[in-house]
Amino acid sequence: MTAHPVVLPEPAPASAKWIVDQLAKNPPQPCPAPTLANLAVLDRSEDTHDRADVVWLRDDSYLCLASISRVDGDLTTGFAYGSIQAYTAGRNPSTVGGLWQPSFFTVFPVDTGQVVLQGGGSRFGPLHQRTVDLGAGKAITVVQYRYAVPPTHDPGSSVVELPPKEDPDHPAELCPSVQEPCRLADVY
């Protein structure tokens, strides 16, 4: 199967140029440096350049995820990347950005419609999602979210305290409005 470029009908806004510049400094080897034309911004800080969660596609079979956060005054960038097939087959979210400010990404293999949190969902939020048309009748929906209350850590140690799970017997799930199974929202 030959991979084909994907053109987003709604490219990232010009105000996201700082994100493109940050990601272009050191993109992961299999991912091309993103452009505004191929970058989908899922979440970002509006007034400051402190935080962004994005996805861009190398082509219709490979995606790149990034989470940018300001930590101790400096911007840090975490990446994840791989085949769209691997991401859509996975039932657990990908964690990008480290334990102190993790961002979670889940990729559904269809246009899901609205995705909602069910179960112990107040631990997370809000959800941000973007559906990407891959052409040839295929689409993916990328969902991104963080902890509603950031993890805490003692600057003098490596111990990180995560927000408590509300009900371990009923874990938080991401549930689409179409006939697609729910997926776990929590990995810890």
Secondary structure, DSSP 8 states (H G I E B T S, - for coil): --------SS---GGGHHHHHHHHTS--TTS----TTTEEEEEE-SSSSSEEEEEEEEETTEEEEEEEEEETTEEEEEEEEEEHHHHHH-SS-EEESTTTS-EEEEEESS---SEEEESSGGGB---EEEEEEEETTEEEEEEEE-BSS--EE-TTSS-EE----S-TTS--EEEESSS---EE----
